[in-house]
Amino acid sequence: MRGTTGNSLESKTSQPAPAARTGGRSSRSALAERALSVRDRAHSNSERYKWIALSNTTLGMLMATINQSILLIAMPDIFRGIGLNPLVPAN
């Protein structure tokens, strides 16, 4: 004798998903794999961010050093151009 309609519905819903829909994996392993891939992506993004921050800081320090060197070399010409001698106490 067949079971009641409720029993057959319960047996249908308690069965795991067919292999064709989940790619041969159970839904639990698919969720675990998805959570792992999200975690890996977050880790790779943070690693990428670290390198971007380091390169931006390094480039900024290089630009500041070059700017300071140019200014230091140009100082005598700047003072000569405005008619100022920085070594004279009156100036």
C-alpha positions in Angstrom: 0.0 0.0 0.0 1.3 3.5 -0.8 1.8 6.0 1.9 -0.3 9.1 2.3 0.3 12.2 0.2 2.0 13.9 3.2 4.5 11.0 3.6 5.4 11.0 -0.1 5.9 14.8 0.0 8.2 14.5 3.0 10.3 11.8 1.4 10.7 14.0 -1.7 11.8 17.0 0.2 14.2 15.1 2.5 16.1 13.6 -0.4 19.4 15.3 -1.5 19.4 17.3 -4.7 20.0 15.4 -7.9 23.6 15.3 -9.0 22.8 17.0 -12.3 21.8 20.3 -10.6 24.7 20.5 -8.1 27.4 19.3 -10.3 27.8 16.0 -8.5 28.2 17.5 -5.1 25.8 17.7 -2.2 24.4 21.2 -1.3 26.4 21.3 1.9 29.8 20.8 0.1 28.7 23.4 -2.6 28.0 25.9 0.2 31.3 25.2 1.9 33.1 25.6 -1.3 31.4 28.9 -2.1 32.3 30.2 1.4 35.9 29.1 0.9 36.1 30.8 -2.5 34.7 34.0 -1.0 37.3 33.8 1.8 40.0 33.2 -0.8 38.9 36.2 -2.8 38.9 38.4 0.3 42.4 37.2 1.1 43.6 37.9 -2.4 42.0 41.4 -2.4 43.7 42.2 0.9 47.0 41.0 -0.5 46.5 43.1 -3.6 45.6 46.1 -1.5 48.8 45.7 0.5 50.9 45.8 -2.6 49.0 48.8 -4.0 49.4 50.7 -0.7 53.1 49.9 -0.6 53.7 50.9 -4.2 51.8 54.2 -3.7 53.7 55.1 -0.6 57.1 54.2 -2.2 56.3 56.3 -5.3 55.2 59.2 -3.1 58.4 59.1 -1.1 60.4 59.0 -4.3 58.6 62.0 -5.8 59.1 64.0 -2.5 62.9 63.2 -2.5 63.3 64.2 -6.2 61.4 67.4 -5.5 63.6 68.3 -2.5 66.7 67.6 -4.5 65.6 69.8 -7.4 64.7 72.6 -4.9 68.0 72.3 -3.1 70.0 72.5 -6.3 67.9 75.5 -7.6 68.1 77.6 -4.4 71.2 79.6 -5.4 69.6 80.6 -8.7 66.3 81.5 -6.9 68.1 83.7 -4.4 70.2 85.3 -7.2 67.0 86.0 -9.2 65.2 87.8 -6.3 68.4 89.6 -5.3 68.7 88.1 -1.8 71.7 86.7 -0.1 70.6 84.2 2.6 74.0 84.3 4.3 73.9 88.0 5.1 72.4 88.6 8.7 70.3 91.5 7.5 68.3 89.3 5.2 
